[in-house]
Amino acid sequence: PDGGPFVSRLSNGMEVVAVPDAADPVFRFEMIVRGGSAGDAPGKEGTAQVLAGTLRRSGLPARTREEVRVELE
């Protein structure tokens, strides 16, 4: 989209934001997840714990899995 960010909410409630950057025309995907057990949907308790466990096992681009584990502890 021209001008600024494009914001859309999917049917599952996820908010998607597309931000154009003419200086970097290559497609790049980044994801920010609002987490924590307070954000678990009713009937889906434990979702935050699954995410934390996944991050502990895999790490992040800027942090090793050990650094993630220490920070989550």
Backbone as CSV, one residue per row, in Angstrom:
resi,resn,N_x,N_y,N_z,CA_x,CA_y,CA_z,C_x,C_y,C_z
1,PRO,0.836,-1.210,0.000,0.000,0.000,0.000,0.864,1.251,0.000
2,ASP,0.347,2.299,-0.577,1.070,3.571,-0.616,0.869,4.349,0.674
3,GLY,1.893,5.049,1.094,1.761,5.999,2.188,2.159,5.494,3.547
4,GLY,1.585,4.444,4.023,1.884,4.021,5.382,1.487,2.589,5.625
5,PRO,1.438,2.198,6.882,1.130,0.812,7.207,-0.292,0.433,6.810
6,PHE,-0.456,-0.817,6.439,-1.761,-1.387,6.153,-2.049,-2.347,7.290
7,VAL,-3.195,-2.175,7.951,-3.541,-3.006,9.095,-4.819,-3.768,8.778
8,SER,-4.803,-5.058,9.065,-5.987,-5.879,8.841,-6.092,-6.884,9.980
9,ARG,-7.322,-7.209,10.355,-7.537,-8.213,11.398,-8.133,-9.451,10.739
10,LEU,-7.483,-10.588,10.939,-7.946,-11.838,10.367,-9.137,-12.378,11.148
11,SER,-9.853,-13.333,10.563,-11.045,-13.889,11.213,-10.719,-14.578,12.543
12,ASN,-9.457,-15.012,12.729,-9.070,-15.646,13.992,-8.636,-14.631,15.050
13,GLY,-8.710,-13.333,14.723,-8.349,-12.285,15.672,-6.930,-11.777,15.544
14,MET,-6.096,-12.454,14.751,-4.713,-12.020,14.582,-4.684,-10.721,13.780
15,GLU,-3.893,-9.780,14.237,-3.730,-8.514,13.540,-2.489,-8.592,12.654
16,VAL,-2.649,-8.217,11.390,-1.555,-8.250,10.430,-1.251,-6.817,10.020
17,VAL,0.021,-6.433,10.073,0.441,-5.089,9.707,1.490,-5.202,8.604
18,ALA,1.219,-4.576,7.460,2.185,-4.539,6.360,2.744,-3.128,6.286
19,VAL,4.061,-3.012,6.349,4.713,-1.703,6.337,5.635,-1.634,5.119
20,PRO,5.282,-0.802,4.123,6.146,-0.694,2.945,7.423,0.074,3.267
21,ASP,8.505,-0.309,2.606,9.786,0.369,2.779,10.450,0.444,1.410
22,ALA,10.345,1.601,0.748,10.882,1.772,-0.595,12.399,1.592,-0.634
23,ALA,13.068,1.819,0.489,14.523,1.670,0.537,14.935,0.200,0.569
24,ASP,14.009,-0.676,0.905,14.300,-2.109,1.002,13.156,-2.869,0.348
25,PRO,13.159,-2.954,-0.987,12.013,-3.535,-1.688,11.924,-5.059,-1.628
26,VAL,12.816,-5.695,-0.918,12.786,-7.144,-0.782,11.750,-7.517,0.279
27,PHE,10.997,-8.578,0.016,10.002,-9.037,0.982,10.700,-9.612,2.208
28,ARG,10.259,-9.193,3.379,10.810,-9.709,4.636,9.641,-9.941,5.577
29,PHE,9.708,-10.994,6.328,8.636,-11.352,7.244,9.160,-11.318,8.666
30,GLU,8.475,-10.581,9.512,8.800,-10.561,10.934,7.508,-10.796,11.693
31,MET,7.613,-11.447,12.821,6.412,-11.726,13.588,6.644,-11.348,15.042
32,ILE,5.691,-10.646,15.589,5.706,-10.308,17.008,4.491,-10.984,17.622
33,VAL,4.719,-11.741,18.661,3.642,-12.475,19.299,3.408,-11.899,20.683
34,ARG,2.187,-11.461,20.912,1.835,-11.037,22.267,1.621,-12.309,23.061
35,GLY,2.411,-12.494,24.094,2.378,-13.765,24.808,2.075,-13.611,26.274
36,GLY,2.191,-14.696,26.936,1.908,-14.735,28.364,0.600,-15.447,28.604
37,SER,0.483,-16.108,29.729,-0.704,-16.901,30.020,-1.971,-16.054,30.095
38,ALA,-1.853,-14.761,30.393,-3.036,-13.900,30.431,-3.677,-13.772,29.052
39,GLY,-2.884,-14.012,27.987,-3.413,-13.908,26.632,-3.934,-15.217,26.070
40,ASP,-3.840,-16.307,26.838,-4.360,-17.589,26.369,-5.875,-17.491,26.200
41,ALA,-6.358,-17.992,25.077,-7.797,-17.982,24.820,-8.502,-18.968,25.749
42,PRO,-9.746,-18.666,26.135,-10.488,-19.620,26.962,-10.564,-20.978,26.256
43,GLY,-10.267,-22.026,26.999,-10.275,-23.361,26.433,-8.954,-23.747,25.787
44,LYS,-8.036,-22.788,25.678,-6.731,-23.063,25.072,-5.615,-22.663,26.035
45,GLU,-5.868,-22.863,27.309,-4.868,-22.554,28.319,-3.620,-23.395,28.066
46,GLY,-2.464,-22.791,28.254,-1.207,-23.492,28.033,-0.518,-23.097,26.741
47,THR,-1.178,-22.278,25.928,-0.588,-21.844,24.654,0.726,-21.106,24.886
48,ALA,0.766,-20.216,25.859,1.994,-19.465,26.150,3.111,-20.409,26.572
49,GLN,2.760,-21.449,27.311,3.778,-22.399,27.753,4.350,-23.178,26.570
50,VAL,3.506,-23.513,25.593,3.990,-24.205,24.396,4.964,-23.310,23.635
51,LEU,4.612,-22.023,23.484,5.496,-21.082,22.794,6.830,-20.956,23.525
52,ALA,6.784,-20.810,24.839,8.025,-20.683,25.610,8.886,-21.933,25.450
53,GLY,8.264,-23.106,25.459,9.009,-24.347,25.281,9.662,-24.429,23.911
54,THR,8.940,-23.975,22.891,9.499,-23.964,21.539,10.697,-23.040,21.461
55,LEU,10.603,-21.856,22.050,11.723,-20.909,22.035,12.915,-21.451,22.812
56,ARG,12.646,-22.163,23.905,13.737,-22.766,24.677,14.513,-23.784,23.850
57,ARG,13.798,-24.535,23.014,14.444,-25.575,22.213,15.128,-25.039,20.967
58,SER,14.587,-23.945,20.393,15.104,-23.500,19.091,15.919,-22.216,19.143
59,GLY,15.668,-21.351,20.101,16.361,-20.067,20.146,15.727,-19.062,19.193
60,LEU,16.414,-17.977,18.977,15.952,-16.881,18.122,17.116,-16.422,17.263
61,PRO,16.852,-15.644,16.205,17.971,-15.168,15.379,19.032,-14.409,16.179
62,ALA,18.591,-13.631,17.161,19.544,-12.806,17.903,19.959,-13.414,19.242
63,ARG,19.379,-14.582,19.607,19.713,-15.207,20.884,19.785,-16.712,20.719
64,THR,20.749,-17.310,21.384,20.841,-18.769,21.381,19.726,-19.338,22.249
65,ARG,19.487,-20.640,22.109,18.442,-21.239,22.937,18.797,-21.156,24.422
66,GLU,20.090,-21.194,24.762,20.496,-21.062,26.157,20.190,-19.651,26.679
67,GLU,20.453,-18.631,25.869,20.137,-17.251,26.278,18.631,-17.086,26.477
68,VAL,17.834,-17.680,25.602,16.379,-17.614,25.741,15.951,-18.321,27.026
69,ARG,16.503,-19.508,27.258,16.142,-20.275,28.456,16.427,-19.484,29.732
70,VAL,17.604,-18.857,29.795,17.986,-18.076,30.976,17.029,-16.902,31.167
71,GLU,16.691,-16.226,30.073,15.792,-15.068,30.188,14.382,-15.484,30.596
72,LEU,13.904,-16.626,30.090,12.574,-17.083,30.464,12.503,-17.554,31.911
73,GLU,13.618,-18.077,32.403,13.652,-18.525,33.794,13.544,-17.321,34.702
